[in-house]
Amino acid sequence: MSDNLISQALLAWEHFLSGTGFGELAKIAVQKRGWLDHEGHPTEDGRRLIEALIAQDEQRSVFRNLV
């Protein structure tokens, strides 16, 4: 999965968690959680989170749209 897709998935996950939308507020929130660096690239923690969510895609319907 590309960095861009991972970043989008992290922003979507933040939106799901907090309802911040997909703009600058979501990006700031994701950076505070340590999932994106200050340049907007996914961190190792961010990558692991998305990998874990994708691994659960068959278990819960909420994760199915991340791939």
PDB file of N, CA, C and O in Angstrom:
ATOM      1  N   MET A   1       0.854  -1.168   0.000  1.00  0.00           N
ATOM      2  CA  MET A   1       0.000   0.000   0.000  1.00  0.00           C
ATOM      3  C   MET A   1       0.902   1.234   0.000  1.00  0.00           C
ATOM      4  O   MET A   1       1.881   1.297   0.744  1.00  0.00           O
ATOM      5  N   SER A   2       0.567   2.202  -0.833  1.00  0.00           N
ATOM      6  CA  SER A   2       1.390   3.407  -0.949  1.00  0.00           C
ATOM      7  C   SER A   2       1.232   4.310   0.279  1.00  0.00           C
ATOM      8  O   SER A   2       0.254   4.211   1.020  1.00  0.00           O
ATOM      9  N   ASP A   3       2.210   5.184   0.472  1.00  0.00           N
ATOM     10  CA  ASP A   3       2.136   6.157   1.563  1.00  0.00           C
ATOM     11  C   ASP A   3       0.874   7.002   1.470  1.00  0.00           C
ATOM     12  O   ASP A   3       0.246   7.304   2.485  1.00  0.00           O
ATOM     13  N   ASN A   4       0.502   7.384   0.246  1.00  0.00           N
ATOM     14  CA  ASN A   4      -0.679   8.214   0.051  1.00  0.00           C
ATOM     15  C   ASN A   4      -1.945   7.484   0.509  1.00  0.00           C
ATOM     16  O   ASN A   4      -2.788   8.071   1.187  1.00  0.00           O
ATOM     17  N   LEU A   5      -2.078   6.220   0.142  1.00  0.00           N
ATOM     18  CA  LEU A   5      -3.254   5.454   0.555  1.00  0.00           C
ATOM     19  C   LEU A   5      -3.279   5.240   2.066  1.00  0.00           C
ATOM     20  O   LEU A   5      -4.339   5.302   2.689  1.00  0.00           O
ATOM     21  N   ILE A   6      -2.118   4.991   2.649  1.00  0.00           N
ATOM     22  CA  ILE A   6      -2.050   4.828   4.102  1.00  0.00           C
ATOM     23  C   ILE A   6      -2.447   6.129   4.792  1.00  0.00           C
ATOM     24  O   ILE A   6      -3.202   6.111   5.764  1.00  0.00           O
ATOM     25  N   SER A   7      -1.945   7.249   4.296  1.00  0.00           N
ATOM     26  CA  SER A   7      -2.299   8.553   4.870  1.00  0.00           C
ATOM     27  C   SER A   7      -3.796   8.799   4.783  1.00  0.00           C
ATOM     28  O   SER A   7      -4.407   9.265   5.745  1.00  0.00           O
ATOM     29  N   GLN A   8      -4.388   8.490   3.643  1.00  0.00           N
ATOM     30  CA  GLN A   8      -5.828   8.663   3.476  1.00  0.00           C
ATOM     31  C   GLN A   8      -6.602   7.758   4.430  1.00  0.00           C
ATOM     32  O   GLN A   8      -7.604   8.172   5.014  1.00  0.00           O
ATOM     33  N   ALA A   9      -6.137   6.534   4.581  1.00  0.00           N
ATOM     34  CA  ALA A   9      -6.800   5.598   5.497  1.00  0.00           C
ATOM     35  C   ALA A   9      -6.695   6.083   6.942  1.00  0.00           C
ATOM     36  O   ALA A   9      -7.644   5.946   7.713  1.00  0.00           O
ATOM     37  N   LEU A  10      -5.545   6.648   7.310  1.00  0.00           N
ATOM     38  CA  LEU A  10      -5.380   7.175   8.668  1.00  0.00           C
ATOM     39  C   LEU A  10      -6.316   8.358   8.910  1.00  0.00           C
ATOM     40  O   LEU A  10      -6.910   8.472   9.982  1.00  0.00           O
ATOM     41  N   LEU A  11      -6.448   9.230   7.925  1.00  0.00           N
ATOM     42  CA  LEU A  11      -7.370  10.360   8.054  1.00  0.00           C
ATOM     43  C   LEU A  11      -8.814   9.875   8.130  1.00  0.00           C
ATOM     44  O   LEU A  11      -9.617  10.430   8.880  1.00  0.00           O
ATOM     45  N   ALA A  12      -9.144   8.849   7.362  1.00  0.00           N
ATOM     46  CA  ALA A  12     -10.494   8.283   7.420  1.00  0.00           C
ATOM     47  C   ALA A  12     -10.756   7.649   8.784  1.00  0.00           C
ATOM     48  O   ALA A  12     -11.852   7.773   9.330  1.00  0.00           O
ATOM     49  N   TRP A  13      -9.758   6.978   9.327  1.00  0.00           N
ATOM     50  CA  TRP A  13      -9.907   6.366  10.653  1.00  0.00           C
ATOM     51  C   TRP A  13     -10.096   7.446  11.723  1.00  0.00           C
ATOM     52  O   TRP A  13     -10.917   7.290  12.627  1.00  0.00           O
ATOM     53  N   GLU A  14      -9.346   8.521  11.620  1.00  0.00           N
ATOM     54  CA  GLU A  14      -9.504   9.634  12.563  1.00  0.00           C
ATOM     55  C   GLU A  14     -10.911  10.225  12.440  1.00  0.00           C
ATOM     56  O   GLU A  14     -11.547  10.540  13.445  1.00  0.00           O
ATOM     57  N   HIS A  15     -11.380  10.369  11.227  1.00  0.00           N
ATOM     58  CA  HIS A  15     -12.741  10.880  11.011  1.00  0.00           C
ATOM     59  C   HIS A  15     -13.752   9.955  11.680  1.00  0.00           C
ATOM     60  O   HIS A  15     -14.690  10.424  12.325  1.00  0.00           O
ATOM     61  N   PHE A  16     -13.566   8.646  11.530  1.00  0.00           N
ATOM     62  CA  PHE A  16     -14.461   7.679  12.159  1.00  0.00           C
ATOM     63  C   PHE A  16     -14.411   7.804  13.683  1.00  0.00           C
ATOM     64  O   PHE A  16     -15.446   7.751  14.348  1.00  0.00           O
ATOM     65  N   LEU A  17     -13.204   7.971  14.232  1.00  0.00           N
ATOM     66  CA  LEU A  17     -13.049   8.041  15.685  1.00  0.00           C
ATOM     67  C   LEU A  17     -13.618   9.319  16.279  1.00  0.00           C
ATOM     68  O   LEU A  17     -14.292   9.281  17.308  1.00  0.00           O
ATOM     69  N   SER A  18     -13.352  10.446  15.640  1.00  0.00           N
ATOM     70  CA  SER A  18     -13.668  11.719  16.282  1.00  0.00           C
ATOM     71  C   SER A  18     -14.595  12.625  15.483  1.00  0.00           C
ATOM     72  O   SER A  18     -15.076  13.626  16.014  1.00  0.00           O
ATOM     73  N   GLY A  19     -14.853  12.304  14.233  1.00  0.00           N
ATOM     74  CA  GLY A  19     -15.726  13.135  13.420  1.00  0.00           C
ATOM     75  C   GLY A  19     -15.120  14.474  13.047  1.00  0.00           C
ATOM     76  O   GLY A  19     -15.850  15.438  12.821  1.00  0.00           O
ATOM     77  N   THR A  20     -13.785  14.553  12.978  1.00  0.00           N
ATOM     78  CA  THR A  20     -13.118  15.819  12.691  1.00  0.00           C
ATOM     79  C   THR A  20     -13.235  16.250  11.234  1.00  0.00           C
ATOM     80  O   THR A  20     -12.884  17.382  10.902  1.00  0.00           O
ATOM     81  N   GLY A  21     -13.709  15.393  10.379  1.00  0.00           N
ATOM     82  CA  GLY A  21     -13.707  15.708   8.951  1.00  0.00           C
ATOM     83  C   GLY A  21     -12.398  15.243   8.346  1.00  0.00           C
ATOM     84  O   GLY A  21     -11.635  14.524   8.991  1.00  0.00           O
ATOM     85  N   PHE A  22     -12.131  15.646   7.112  1.00  0.00           N
ATOM     86  CA  PHE A  22     -10.932  15.181   6.422  1.00  0.00           C
ATOM     87  C   PHE A  22      -9.950  16.311   6.140  1.00  0.00           C
ATOM     88  O   PHE A  22      -9.012  16.124   5.366  1.00  0.00           O
ATOM     89  N   GLY A  23     -10.139  17.454   6.733  1.00  0.00           N
ATOM     90  CA  GLY A  23      -9.291  18.602   6.473  1.00  0.00           C
ATOM     91  C   GLY A  23      -8.109  18.705   7.409  1.00  0.00           C
ATOM     92  O   GLY A  23      -7.585  17.706   7.900  1.00  0.00           O
ATOM     93  N   GLU A  24      -7.706  19.929   7.641  1.00  0.00           N
ATOM     94  CA  GLU A  24      -6.510  20.220   8.438  1.00  0.00           C
ATOM     95  C   GLU A  24      -6.646  19.740   9.886  1.00  0.00           C
ATOM     96  O   GLU A  24      -5.666  19.288  10.480  1.00  0.00           O
ATOM     97  N   LEU A  25      -7.843  19.834  10.455  1.00  0.00           N
ATOM     98  CA  LEU A  25      -8.033  19.369  11.839  1.00  0.00           C
ATOM     99  C   LEU A  25      -7.763  17.877  11.976  1.00  0.00           C
ATOM    100  O   LEU A  25      -7.157  17.434  12.952  1.00  0.00           O
ATOM    101  N   ALA A  26      -8.210  17.114  11.005  1.00  0.00           N
ATOM    102  CA  ALA A  26      -7.948  15.672  11.030  1.00  0.00           C
ATOM    103  C   ALA A  26      -6.456  15.397  10.909  1.00  0.00           C
ATOM    104  O   ALA A  26      -5.922  14.531  11.602  1.00  0.00           O
ATOM    105  N   LYS A  27      -5.785  16.132  10.032  1.00  0.00           N
ATOM    106  CA  LYS A  27      -4.346  15.934   9.851  1.00  0.00           C
ATOM    107  C   LYS A  27      -3.594  16.253  11.140  1.00  0.00           C
ATOM    108  O   LYS A  27      -2.678  15.521  11.517  1.00  0.00           O
ATOM    109  N   ILE A  28      -3.966  17.325  11.811  1.00  0.00           N
ATOM    110  CA  ILE A  28      -3.330  17.695  13.080  1.00  0.00           C
ATOM    111  C   ILE A  28      -3.576  16.615  14.127  1.00  0.00           C
ATOM    112  O   ILE A  28      -2.662  16.239  14.861  1.00  0.00           O
ATOM    113  N   ALA A  29      -4.807  16.116  14.198  1.00  0.00           N
ATOM    114  CA  ALA A  29      -5.137  15.077  15.175  1.00  0.00           C
ATOM    115  C   ALA A  29      -4.343  13.800  14.918  1.00  0.00           C
ATOM    116  O   ALA A  29      -3.847  13.173  15.853  1.00  0.00           O
ATOM    117  N   VAL A  30      -4.226  13.418  13.655  1.00  0.00           N
ATOM    118  CA  VAL A  30      -3.478  12.207  13.304  1.00  0.00           C
ATOM    119  C   VAL A  30      -1.992  12.387  13.627  1.00  0.00           C
ATOM    120  O   VAL A  30      -1.335  11.445  14.068  1.00  0.00           O
ATOM    121  N   GLN A  31      -1.468  13.582  13.411  1.00  0.00           N
ATOM    122  CA  GLN A  31      -0.066  13.853  13.758  1.00  0.00           C
ATOM    123  C   GLN A  31       0.130  13.789  15.272  1.00  0.00           C
ATOM    124  O   GLN A  31       1.143  13.268  15.740  1.00  0.00           O
ATOM    125  N   LYS A  32      -0.821  14.310  16.035  1.00  0.00           N
ATOM    126  CA  LYS A  32      -0.714  14.246  17.496  1.00  0.00           C
ATOM    127  C   LYS A  32      -0.747  12.810  18.006  1.00  0.00           C
ATOM    128  O   LYS A  32      -0.122  12.488  19.017  1.00  0.00           O
ATOM    129  N   ARG A  33      -1.471  11.960  17.311  1.00  0.00           N
ATOM    130  CA  ARG A  33      -1.518  10.545  17.692  1.00  0.00           C
ATOM    131  C   ARG A  33      -0.245   9.803  17.284  1.00  0.00           C
ATOM    132  O   ARG A  33      -0.019   8.667  17.701  1.00  0.00           O
ATOM    133  N   GLY A  34       0.586  10.457  16.463  1.00  0.00           N
ATOM    134  CA  GLY A  34       1.847   9.847  16.039  1.00  0.00           C
ATOM    135  C   GLY A  34       1.708   8.936  14.840  1.00  0.00           C
ATOM    136  O   GLY A  34       2.591   8.115  14.588  1.00  0.00           O
ATOM    137  N   TRP A  35       0.614   9.059  14.086  1.00  0.00           N
ATOM    138  CA  TRP A  35       0.398   8.205  12.927  1.00  0.00           C
ATOM    139  C   TRP A  35       0.941   8.804  11.641  1.00  0.00           C
ATOM    140  O   TRP A  35       1.250   8.074  10.699  1.00  0.00           O
ATOM    141  N   LEU A  36       1.059  10.137  11.591  1.00  0.00           N
ATOM    142  CA  LEU A  36       1.673  10.835  10.460  1.00  0.00           C
ATOM    143  C   LEU A  36       2.777  11.726  10.989  1.00  0.00           C
ATOM    144  O   LEU A  36       2.668  12.266  12.090  1.00  0.00           O
ATOM    145  N   ASP A  37       3.858  11.888  10.200  1.00  0.00           N
ATOM    146  CA  ASP A  37       4.896  12.829  10.600  1.00  0.00           C
ATOM    147  C   ASP A  37       4.474  14.241  10.174  1.00  0.00           C
ATOM    148  O   ASP A  37       3.387  14.429   9.627  1.00  0.00           O
ATOM    149  N   HIS A  38       5.327  15.215  10.423  1.00  0.00           N
ATOM    150  CA  HIS A  38       4.973  16.613  10.127  1.00  0.00           C
ATOM    151  C   HIS A  38       4.924  16.916   8.635  1.00  0.00           C
ATOM    152  O   HIS A  38       4.409  17.958   8.230  1.00  0.00           O
ATOM    153  N   GLU A  39       5.453  16.017   7.822  1.00  0.00           N
ATOM    154  CA  GLU A  39       5.378  16.186   6.370  1.00  0.00           C
ATOM    155  C   GLU A  39       4.164  15.475   5.778  1.00  0.00           C
ATOM    156  O   GLU A  39       3.915  15.557   4.575  1.00  0.00           O
ATOM    157  N   GLY A  40       3.409  14.776   6.630  1.00  0.00           N
ATOM    158  CA  GLY A  40       2.218  14.080   6.164  1.00  0.00           C
ATOM    159  C   GLY A  40       2.442  12.648   5.741  1.00  0.00           C
ATOM    160  O   GLY A  40       1.554  12.020   5.164  1.00  0.00           O
ATOM    161  N   HIS A  41       3.643  12.118   6.027  1.00  0.00           N
ATOM    162  CA  HIS A  41       3.953  10.726   5.686  1.00  0.00           C
ATOM    163  C   HIS A  41       3.628   9.819   6.871  1.00  0.00           C
ATOM    164  O   HIS A  41       3.815  10.213   8.022  1.00  0.00           O
ATOM    165  N   PRO A  42       3.145   8.612   6.599  1.00  0.00           N
ATOM    166  CA  PRO A  42       2.811   7.703   7.691  1.00  0.00           C
ATOM    167  C   PRO A  42       4.058   7.281   8.474  1.00  0.00           C
ATOM    168  O   PRO A  42       5.120   7.031   7.904  1.00  0.00           O
ATOM    169  N   THR A  43       3.895   7.212   9.782  1.00  0.00           N
ATOM    170  CA  THR A  43       4.965   6.707  10.648  1.00  0.00           C
ATOM    171  C   THR A  43       4.829   5.182  10.732  1.00  0.00           C
ATOM    172  O   THR A  43       3.873   4.607  10.213  1.00  0.00           O
ATOM    173  N   GLU A  44       5.785   4.545  11.384  1.00  0.00           N
ATOM    174  CA  GLU A  44       5.693   3.093  11.583  1.00  0.00           C
ATOM    175  C   GLU A  44       4.437   2.740  12.365  1.00  0.00           C
ATOM    176  O   GLU A  44       3.775   1.750  12.055  1.00  0.00           O
ATOM    177  N   ASP A  45       4.101   3.537  13.375  1.00  0.00           N
ATOM    178  CA  ASP A  45       2.875   3.295  14.144  1.00  0.00           C
ATOM    179  C   ASP A  45       1.642   3.411  13.253  1.00  0.00           C
ATOM    180  O   ASP A  45       0.712   2.613  13.367  1.00  0.00           O
ATOM    181  N   GLY A  46       1.636   4.398  12.374  1.00  0.00           N
ATOM    182  CA  GLY A  46       0.523   4.563  11.450  1.00  0.00           C
ATOM    183  C   GLY A  46       0.388   3.384  10.503  1.00  0.00           C
ATOM    184  O   GLY A  46      -0.715   2.904  10.243  1.00  0.00           O
ATOM    185  N   ARG A  47       1.514   2.925   9.993  1.00  0.00           N
ATOM    186  CA  ARG A  47       1.509   1.758   9.096  1.00  0.00           C
ATOM    187  C   ARG A  47       0.988   0.521   9.817  1.00  0.00           C
ATOM    188  O   ARG A  47       0.162  -0.220   9.284  1.00  0.00           O
ATOM    189  N   ARG A  48       1.483   0.306  11.043  1.00  0.00           N
ATOM    190  CA  ARG A  48       1.041  -0.869  11.813  1.00  0.00           C
ATOM    191  C   ARG A  48      -0.452  -0.800  12.113  1.00  0.00           C
ATOM    192  O   ARG A  48      -1.136  -1.823  12.083  1.00  0.00           O
ATOM    193  N   LEU A  49      -0.962   0.395  12.402  1.00  0.00           N
ATOM    194  CA  LEU A  49      -2.384   0.542  12.672  1.00  0.00           C
ATOM    195  C   LEU A  49      -3.205   0.133  11.456  1.00  0.00           C
ATOM    196  O   LEU A  49      -4.145  -0.652  11.577  1.00  0.00           O
ATOM    197  N   ILE A  50      -2.856   0.656  10.293  1.00  0.00           N
ATOM    198  CA  ILE A  50      -3.608   0.326   9.083  1.00  0.00           C
ATOM    199  C   ILE A  50      -3.484  -1.156   8.759  1.00  0.00           C
ATOM    200  O   ILE A  50      -4.469  -1.778   8.360  1.00  0.00           O
ATOM    201  N   GLU A  51      -2.310  -1.730   8.921  1.00  0.00           N
ATOM    202  CA  GLU A  51      -2.144  -3.171   8.691  1.00  0.00           C
ATOM    203  C   GLU A  51      -3.041  -3.974   9.623  1.00  0.00           C
ATOM    204  O   GLU A  51      -3.649  -4.958   9.204  1.00  0.00           O
ATOM    205  N   ALA A  52      -3.127  -3.561  10.887  1.00  0.00           N
ATOM    206  CA  ALA A  52      -3.982  -4.259  11.851  1.00  0.00           C
ATOM    207  C   ALA A  52      -5.457  -4.118  11.482  1.00  0.00           C
ATOM    208  O   ALA A  52      -6.225  -5.071  11.607  1.00  0.00           O
ATOM    209  N   LEU A  53      -5.847  -2.938  11.030  1.00  0.00           N
ATOM    210  CA  LEU A  53      -7.243  -2.742  10.640  1.00  0.00           C
ATOM    211  C   LEU A  53      -7.590  -3.565   9.400  1.00  0.00           C
ATOM    212  O   LEU A  53      -8.672  -4.147   9.320  1.00  0.00           O
ATOM    213  N   ILE A  54      -6.689  -3.611   8.454  1.00  0.00           N
ATOM    214  CA  ILE A  54      -6.919  -4.395   7.243  1.00  0.00           C
ATOM    215  C   ILE A  54      -7.007  -5.881   7.581  1.00  0.00           C
ATOM    216  O   ILE A  54      -7.816  -6.600   6.994  1.00  0.00           O
ATOM    217  N   ALA A  55      -6.193  -6.343   8.510  1.00  0.00           N
ATOM    218  CA  ALA A  55      -6.213  -7.754   8.906  1.00  0.00           C
ATOM    219  C   ALA A  55      -7.556  -8.143   9.515  1.00  0.00           C
ATOM    220  O   ALA A  55      -7.911  -9.321   9.537  1.00  0.00           O
ATOM    221  N   GLN A  56      -8.295  -7.170  10.003  1.00  0.00           N
ATOM    222  CA  GLN A  56      -9.592  -7.433  10.614  1.00  0.00           C
ATOM    223  C   GLN A  56     -10.751  -7.206   9.661  1.00  0.00           C
ATOM    224  O   GLN A  56     -11.906  -7.243  10.084  1.00  0.00           O
ATOM    225  N   ASP A  57     -10.475  -6.972   8.389  1.00  0.00           N
ATOM    226  CA  ASP A  57     -11.536  -6.573   7.451  1.00  0.00           C
ATOM    227  C   ASP A  57     -12.657  -7.588   7.326  1.00  0.00           C
ATOM    228  O   ASP A  57     -13.783  -7.210   7.003  1.00  0.00           O
ATOM    229  N   GLU A  58     -12.392  -8.850   7.568  1.00  0.00           N
ATOM    230  CA  GLU A  58     -13.443  -9.848   7.463  1.00  0.00           C
ATOM    231  C   GLU A  58     -14.227  -9.994   8.761  1.00  0.00           C
ATOM    232  O   GLU A  58     -15.288 -10.617   8.777  1.00  0.00           O
ATOM    233  N   GLN A  59     -13.718  -9.429   9.839  1.00  0.00           N
ATOM    234  CA  GLN A  59     -14.362  -9.579  11.129  1.00  0.00           C
ATOM    235  C   GLN A  59     -15.398  -8.508  11.409  1.00  0.00           C
ATOM    236  O   GLN A  59     -16.419  -8.787  12.038  1.00  0.00           O
ATOM    237  N   ARG A  60     -15.158  -7.293  10.956  1.00  0.00           N
ATOM    238  CA  ARG A  60     -16.051  -6.179  11.262  1.00  0.00           C
ATOM    239  C   ARG A  60     -16.274  -5.346  10.009  1.00  0.00           C
ATOM    240  O   ARG A  60     -15.325  -5.006   9.303  1.00  0.00           O
ATOM    241  N   SER A  61     -17.502  -5.027   9.742  1.00  0.00           N
ATOM    242  CA  SER A  61     -17.827  -4.316   8.513  1.00  0.00           C
ATOM    243  C   SER A  61     -17.226  -2.913   8.454  1.00  0.00           C
ATOM    244  O   SER A  61     -17.029  -2.388   7.358  1.00  0.00           O
ATOM    245  N   VAL A  62     -16.928  -2.288   9.591  1.00  0.00           N
ATOM    246  CA  VAL A  62     -16.411  -0.931   9.595  1.00  0.00           C
ATOM    247  C   VAL A  62     -15.036  -0.842   8.924  1.00  0.00           C
ATOM    248  O   VAL A  62     -14.669   0.222   8.425  1.00  0.00           O
ATOM    249  N   PHE A  63     -14.271  -1.936   8.903  1.00  0.00           N
ATOM    250  CA  PHE A  63     -12.929  -1.912   8.349  1.00  0.00           C
ATOM    251  C   PHE A  63     -12.875  -2.241   6.868  1.00  0.00           C
ATOM    252  O   PHE A  63     -11.813  -2.100   6.261  1.00  0.00           O
ATOM    253  N   ARG A  64     -13.950  -2.664   6.269  1.00  0.00           N
ATOM    254  CA  ARG A  64     -13.922  -3.168   4.904  1.00  0.00           C
ATOM    255  C   ARG A  64     -13.539  -2.134   3.855  1.00  0.00           C
ATOM    256  O   ARG A  64     -13.039  -2.507   2.795  1.00  0.00           O
ATOM    257  N   ASN A  65     -13.752  -0.863   4.109  1.00  0.00           N
ATOM    258  CA  ASN A  65     -13.471   0.162   3.103  1.00  0.00           C
ATOM    259  C   ASN A  65     -12.055   0.707   3.176  1.00  0.00           C
ATOM    260  O   ASN A  65     -11.736   1.642   2.441  1.00  0.00           O
ATOM    261  N   LEU A  66     -11.196   0.171   4.020  1.00  0.00           N
ATOM    262  CA  LEU A  66      -9.836   0.694   4.151  1.00  0.00           C
ATOM    263  C   LEU A  66      -8.898   0.170   3.078  1.00  0.00           C
ATOM    264  O   LEU A  66      -7.838   0.755   2.856  1.00  0.00           O
ATOM    265  N   VAL A  67      -9.250  -0.898   2.419  1.00  0.00           N
ATOM    266  CA  VAL A  67      -8.352  -1.469   1.418  1.00  0.00           C
ATOM    267  C   VAL A  67      -8.559  -0.810   0.089  1.00  0.00           C
ATOM    268  O   VAL A  67      -7.890  -1.158  -0.884  1.00  0.00           O
TER     269      VAL A  67
END
